Amino acid sequence: MSAETPLRWYCRSLGDGLLASVPLNDIQQAFNQLYPQAVPADAAVFLRHRLDGLHCDTTVFFSPPLAQLARQFGAHLCYPPREDEVELLIGSAGAL
């Protein structure tokens, strides 16, 4: 990723992984309402878990076409996540 990579993705920390299940479920439901049939190849939400000592931080990353959905969940502009640090929550894995 170069320094010129535009801030087009959206991300939001959901805090501790144990407490993230409710917002993650809400995000999945909202995504399914947005795309009840076919999912575009560039639409996805990715998940990253980071362990720092005893604290685990869960962050969600919304691909650029999901900007409106991301803002509904309080996400802010960020760089795209690194492919080796995230897993697909919902959508198309090819979006990354």
N, CA and C atoms as an extended XYZ file, in Angstrom:
288
Properties=species:S:1:pos:R:3:atomname:S:1:resname:S:1:resid:I:1 pbc="F F F"
N         0.848       -1.175        0.000 N   MET     1
C         0.000        0.000        0.000 CA  MET     1
C         0.894        1.239        0.000 C   MET     1
N         0.685        2.120       -0.940 N   SER     2
C         1.512        3.322       -1.028 CA  SER     2
C         0.904        4.443       -0.203 C   SER     2
N         1.695        5.481        0.011 N   ALA     3
C         1.210        6.644        0.751 CA  ALA     3
C         0.119        7.366       -0.023 C   ALA     3
N        -0.007        7.058       -1.306 N   GLU     4
C        -1.011        7.717       -2.132 CA  GLU     4
C        -2.346        6.965       -2.168 C   GLU     4
N        -2.446        5.846       -1.469 N   THR     5
C        -3.699        5.100       -1.447 CA  THR     5
C        -4.781        5.978       -0.848 C   THR     5
N        -5.877        6.185       -1.583 N   PRO     6
C        -6.911        7.082       -1.081 CA  PRO     6
C        -7.686        6.474        0.093 C   PRO     6
N        -8.152        7.359        0.944 N   LEU     7
C        -8.995        6.939        2.056 CA  LEU     7
C       -10.416        6.752        1.518 C   LEU     7
N       -10.710        5.569        1.024 N   ARG     8
C       -12.035        5.310        0.460 CA  ARG     8
C       -12.785        4.251        1.247 C   ARG     8
N       -12.086        3.484        2.036 N   TRP     9
C       -12.717        2.475        2.867 CA  TRP     9
C       -13.232        3.139        4.140 C   TRP     9
N       -14.072        2.415        4.855 N   TYR    10
C       -14.587        2.891        6.137 CA  TYR    10
C       -14.305        1.827        7.183 C   TYR    10
N       -14.008        2.262        8.399 N   CYS    11
C       -13.769        1.303        9.465 CA  CYS    11
C       -14.327        1.821       10.782 C   CYS    11
N       -14.536        0.873       11.681 N   ARG    12
C       -15.006        1.220       13.021 CA  ARG    12
C       -14.567        0.135       13.986 C   ARG    12
N       -14.008        0.559       15.089 N   SER    13
C       -13.671       -0.372       16.154 CA  SER    13
C       -14.943       -0.688       16.929 C   SER    13
N       -15.156       -1.973       17.167 N   LEU    14
C       -16.310       -2.408       17.949 CA  LEU    14
C       -15.907       -2.762       19.374 C   LEU    14
N       -14.644       -2.541       19.694 N   GLY    15
C       -14.171       -2.812       21.040 CA  GLY    15
C       -13.863       -4.276       21.254 C   GLY    15
N       -14.075       -4.720       22.464 N   ASP    16
C       -13.761       -6.085       22.850 CA  ASP    16
C       -14.524       -7.094       22.009 C   ASP    16
N       -13.824       -8.134       21.586 N   GLY    17
C       -14.421       -9.156       20.735 CA  GLY    17
C       -15.631       -9.829       21.342 C   GLY    17
N       -15.653       -9.965       22.668 N   LEU    18
C       -16.789      -10.601       23.332 CA  LEU    18
C       -18.051       -9.759       23.239 C   LEU    18
N       -17.890       -8.452       23.126 N   LEU    19
C       -19.041       -7.553       23.075 CA  LEU    19
C       -19.431       -7.181       21.645 C   LEU    19
N       -18.678       -7.643       20.668 N   ALA    20
C       -18.891       -7.244       19.276 CA  ALA    20
C       -19.979       -8.038       18.567 C   ALA    20
N       -20.461       -9.108       19.163 N   SER    21
C       -21.412       -9.975       18.452 CA  SER    21
C       -22.708       -9.264       18.084 C   SER    21
N       -23.216       -8.399       18.937 N   VAL    22
C       -24.475       -7.694       18.629 CA  VAL    22
C       -24.297       -6.738       17.452 C   VAL    22
N       -23.308       -5.824       17.483 N   PRO    23
C       -23.151       -4.954       16.316 CA  PRO    23
C       -22.787       -5.718       15.044 C   PRO    23
N       -22.029       -6.802       15.158 N   LEU    24
C       -21.701       -7.594       13.972 CA  LEU    24
C       -22.958       -8.200       13.364 C   LEU    24
N       -23.846       -8.678       14.201 N   ASN    25
C       -25.118       -9.220       13.728 CA  ASN    25
C       -25.948       -8.124       13.061 C   ASN    25
N       -25.961       -6.933       13.655 N   ASP    26
C       -26.707       -5.804       13.078 CA  ASP    26
C       -26.152       -5.433       11.703 C   ASP    26
N       -24.849       -5.437       11.566 N   ILE    27
C       -24.208       -5.120       10.280 CA  ILE    27
C       -24.583       -6.166        9.234 C   ILE    27
N       -24.540       -7.436        9.619 N   GLN    28
C       -24.910       -8.503        8.685 CA  GLN    28
C       -26.368       -8.380        8.245 C   GLN    28
N       -27.259       -8.080        9.167 N   GLN    29
C       -28.673       -7.922        8.822 CA  GLN    29
C       -28.879       -6.743        7.882 C   GLN    29
N       -28.219       -5.630        8.151 N   ALA    30
C       -28.354       -4.443        7.297 CA  ALA    30
C       -27.795       -4.727        5.900 C   ALA    30
N       -26.689       -5.452        5.824 N   PHE    31
C       -26.100       -5.816        4.531 CA  PHE    31
C       -27.079       -6.685        3.747 C   PHE    31
N       -27.669       -7.661        4.415 N   ASN    32
C       -28.626       -8.549        3.745 CA  ASN    32
C       -29.873       -7.813        3.275 C   ASN    32
N       -30.271       -6.779        3.984 N   GLN    33
C       -31.400       -5.956        3.537 CA  GLN    33
C       -31.015       -5.137        2.316 C   GLN    33
N       -29.774       -4.677        2.285 N   LEU    34
C       -29.278       -3.891        1.165 CA  LEU    34
C       -29.122       -4.749       -0.086 C   LEU    34
N       -28.666       -5.975        0.100 N   TYR    35
C       -28.446       -6.909       -1.012 CA  TYR    35
C       -29.166       -8.232       -0.732 C   TYR    35
N       -30.495       -8.255       -0.888 N   PRO    36
C       -31.240       -9.478       -0.577 CA  PRO    36
C       -31.010      -10.611       -1.580 C   PRO    36
N       -30.576      -10.298       -2.781 N   GLN    37
C       -30.380      -11.324       -3.814 CA  GLN    37
C       -28.898      -11.507       -4.112 C   GLN    37
N       -28.412      -10.768       -5.060 N   ALA    38
C       -27.013      -10.894       -5.491 CA  ALA    38
C       -26.151       -9.803       -4.854 C   ALA    38
N       -24.940      -10.187       -4.495 N   VAL    39
C       -23.994       -9.253       -3.886 CA  VAL    39
C       -23.011       -8.790       -4.960 C   VAL    39
N       -22.849       -7.463       -5.138 N   PRO    40
C       -21.851       -6.980       -6.095 CA  PRO    40
C       -20.445       -7.443       -5.713 C   PRO    40
N       -19.597       -7.607       -6.702 N   ALA    41
C       -18.237       -8.110       -6.477 CA  ALA    41
C       -17.387       -7.180       -5.625 C   ALA    41
N       -17.762       -5.904       -5.545 N   ASP    42
C       -16.950       -4.947       -4.791 CA  ASP    42
C       -17.565       -4.573       -3.441 C   ASP    42
N       -18.582       -5.308       -2.999 N   ALA    43
C       -19.258       -4.999       -1.738 CA  ALA    43
C       -18.945       -6.063       -0.689 C   ALA    43
N       -18.334       -5.630        0.409 N   ALA    44
C       -17.999       -6.572        1.473 CA  ALA    44
C       -17.688       -5.841        2.772 C   ALA    44
N       -17.852       -6.579        3.852 N   VAL    45
C       -17.439       -6.112        5.172 CA  VAL    45
C       -16.449       -7.144        5.692 C   VAL    45
N       -15.298       -6.647        6.126 N   PHE    46
C       -14.249       -7.506        6.655 CA  PHE    46
C       -14.081       -7.248        8.139 C   PHE    46
N       -13.496       -8.210        8.804 N   LEU    47
C       -13.361       -8.199       10.246 CA  LEU    47
C       -11.903       -8.417       10.624 C   LEU    47
N       -11.423       -7.636       11.603 N   ARG    48
C       -10.055       -7.826       12.094 CA  ARG    48
C       -10.079       -7.918       13.615 C   ARG    48
N        -9.408       -8.928       14.136 N   HIS    49
C        -9.241       -9.086       15.581 CA  HIS    49
C        -7.783       -8.795       15.906 C   HIS    49
N        -7.565       -7.952       16.880 N   ARG    50
C        -6.198       -7.675       17.349 CA  ARG    50
C        -6.140       -7.930       18.836 C   ARG    50
N        -5.178       -8.735       19.222 N   LEU    51
C        -4.988       -9.058       20.631 CA  LEU    51
C        -3.812       -8.248       21.160 C   LEU    51
N        -4.074       -7.477       22.213 N   ASP    52
C        -3.036       -6.671       22.847 CA  ASP    52
C        -3.062       -6.999       24.334 C   ASP    52
N        -2.204       -7.896       24.742 N   GLY    53
C        -2.229       -8.341       26.133 CA  GLY    53
C        -3.504       -9.125       26.399 C   GLY    53
N        -4.304       -8.647       27.321 N   LEU    54
C        -5.565       -9.303       27.652 CA  LEU    54
C        -6.745       -8.698       26.900 C   LEU    54
N        -6.498       -7.639       26.151 N   HIS    55
C        -7.582       -6.948       25.453 CA  HIS    55
C        -7.603       -7.344       23.979 C   HIS    55
N        -8.779       -7.681       23.497 N   CYS    56
C        -8.966       -7.999       22.080 CA  CYS    56
C        -9.826       -6.903       21.465 C   CYS    56
N        -9.349       -6.305       20.400 N   ASP    57
C       -10.101       -5.255       19.708 CA  ASP    57
C       -10.609       -5.803       18.381 C   ASP    57
N       -11.882       -5.614       18.128 N   THR    58
C       -12.503       -6.043       16.889 CA  THR    58
C       -12.832       -4.812       16.056 C   THR    58
N       -12.377       -4.811       14.809 N   THR    59
C       -12.622       -3.697       13.895 CA  THR    59
C       -13.278       -4.228       12.636 C   THR    59
N       -14.285       -3.501       12.146 N   VAL    60
C       -14.915       -3.854       10.879 CA  VAL    60
C       -14.477       -2.857        9.816 C   VAL    60
N       -14.308       -3.368        8.589 N   PHE    61
C       -13.918       -2.565        7.431 CA  PHE    61
C       -14.988       -2.724        6.351 C   PHE    61
N       -15.521       -1.608        5.890 N   PHE    62
C       -16.539       -1.589        4.845 CA  PHE    62
C       -15.887       -1.173        3.534 C   PHE    62
N       -16.119       -1.931        2.457 N   SER    63
C       -15.571       -1.552        1.154 CA  SER    63
C       -16.238       -0.258        0.676 C   SER    63
N       -15.589        0.478       -0.237 N   PRO    64
C       -16.088        1.789       -0.662 CA  PRO    64
C       -17.557        1.848       -1.107 C   PRO    64
N       -18.090        0.860       -1.822 N   PRO    65
C       -19.500        0.958       -2.209 CA  PRO    65
C       -20.478        0.932       -1.025 C   PRO    65
N       -19.987        0.572        0.144 N   LEU    66
C       -20.847        0.493        1.327 CA  LEU    66
C       -20.730        1.725        2.217 C   LEU    66
N       -20.330        2.845        1.641 N   ALA    67
C       -20.099        4.071        2.417 CA  ALA    67
C       -21.324        4.469        3.233 C   ALA    67
N       -22.490        4.431        2.631 N   GLN    68
C       -23.700        4.842        3.346 CA  GLN    68
C       -23.992        3.893        4.511 C   GLN    68
N       -23.862        2.603        4.270 N   LEU    69
C       -24.067        1.619        5.334 CA  LEU    69
C       -23.040        1.823        6.441 C   LEU    69
N       -21.804        2.055        6.052 N   ALA    70
C       -20.734        2.270        7.029 CA  ALA    70
C       -21.035        3.463        7.928 C   ALA    70
N       -21.492        4.551        7.327 N   ARG    71
C       -21.808        5.743        8.113 CA  ARG    71
C       -22.968        5.490        9.071 C   ARG    71
N       -23.907        4.626        8.676 N   GLN    72
C       -25.016        4.270        9.573 CA  GLN    72
C       -24.494        3.637       10.856 C   GLN    72
N       -23.372        2.965       10.764 N   PHE    73
C       -22.799        2.282       11.920 CA  PHE    73
C       -21.657        3.075       12.551 C   PHE    73
N       -21.541        4.340       12.196 N   GLY    74
C       -20.555        5.214       12.827 CA  GLY    74
C       -19.129        5.009       12.363 C   GLY    74
N       -18.946        4.400       11.202 N   ALA    75
C       -17.602        4.180       10.679 CA  ALA    75
C       -17.033        5.463       10.083 C   ALA    75
N       -15.731        5.541       10.001 N   HIS    76
C       -15.048        6.711        9.448 CA  HIS    76
C       -14.112        6.273        8.326 C   HIS    76
N       -13.709        7.210        7.507 N   LEU    77
C       -12.794        6.912        6.403 CA  LEU    77
C       -11.471        6.363        6.923 C   LEU    77
N       -10.947        5.395        6.184 N   CYS    78
C        -9.659        4.801        6.564 CA  CYS    78
C        -9.017        4.185        5.323 C   CYS    78
N        -7.788        3.730        5.490 N   TYR    79
C        -7.109        3.009        4.418 CA  TYR    79
C        -7.689        1.593        4.330 C   TYR    79
N        -7.562        0.948        3.193 N   PRO    80
C        -8.036       -0.436        3.098 CA  PRO    80
C        -7.246       -1.335        4.051 C   PRO    80
N        -7.890       -2.361        4.552 N   PRO    81
C        -7.166       -3.267        5.460 CA  PRO    81
C        -6.177       -4.122        4.690 C   PRO    81
N        -5.218       -4.652        5.409 N   ARG    82
C        -4.283       -5.604        4.804 CA  ARG    82
C        -4.976       -6.955        4.705 C   ARG    82
N        -4.852       -7.569        3.559 N   GLU    83
C        -5.541       -8.832        3.291 CA  GLU    83
C        -5.186       -9.925        4.294 C   GLU    83
N        -3.945       -9.916        4.766 N   ASP    84
C        -3.511      -10.965        5.697 CA  ASP    84
C        -3.930      -10.705        7.143 C   ASP    84
N        -4.621       -9.587        7.398 N   GLU    85
C        -5.048       -9.243        8.755 CA  GLU    85
C        -6.555       -9.366        8.973 C   GLU    85
N        -7.304       -9.646        7.920 N   VAL    86
C        -8.761       -9.642        8.046 CA  VAL    86
C        -9.387      -10.936        7.558 C   VAL    86
N       -10.641      -11.123        7.940 N   GLU    87
C       -11.445      -12.221        7.431 CA  GLU    87
C       -12.764      -11.631        6.938 C   GLU    87
N       -13.381      -12.297        6.013 N   LEU    88
C       -14.638      -11.833        5.448 CA  LEU    88
C       -15.755      -12.028        6.466 C   LEU    88
N       -16.489      -10.960        6.730 N   LEU    89
C       -17.687      -11.065        7.577 CA  LEU    89
C       -18.892      -11.379        6.703 C   LEU    89
N       -19.053      -10.578        5.635 N   ILE    90
C       -20.169      -10.768        4.717 CA  ILE    90
C       -19.859      -10.073        3.401 C   ILE    90
N       -20.362      -10.613        2.309 N   GLY    91
C       -20.170      -10.008        0.998 CA  GLY    91
C       -19.212      -10.813        0.130 C   GLY    91
N       -18.574      -10.108       -0.777 N   SER    92
C       -17.678      -10.731       -1.755 CA  SER    92
C       -16.223      -10.611       -1.322 C   SER    92
N       -15.557      -11.745       -1.184 N   ALA    93
C       -14.144      -11.740       -0.799 CA  ALA    93
C       -13.283      -10.990       -1.804 C   ALA    93
N       -13.733      -10.908       -3.053 N   GLY    94
C       -12.991      -10.213       -4.086 CA  GLY    94
C       -12.975       -8.704       -3.934 C   GLY    94
N       -13.732       -8.175       -2.993 N   ALA    95
C       -13.771       -6.726       -2.793 CA  ALA    95
C       -12.462       -6.186       -2.260 C   ALA    95
N       -11.672       -7.040       -1.666 N   LEU    96
C       -10.403       -6.611       -1.099 CA  LEU    96
C        -9.309       -6.791       -2.129 C   LEU    96
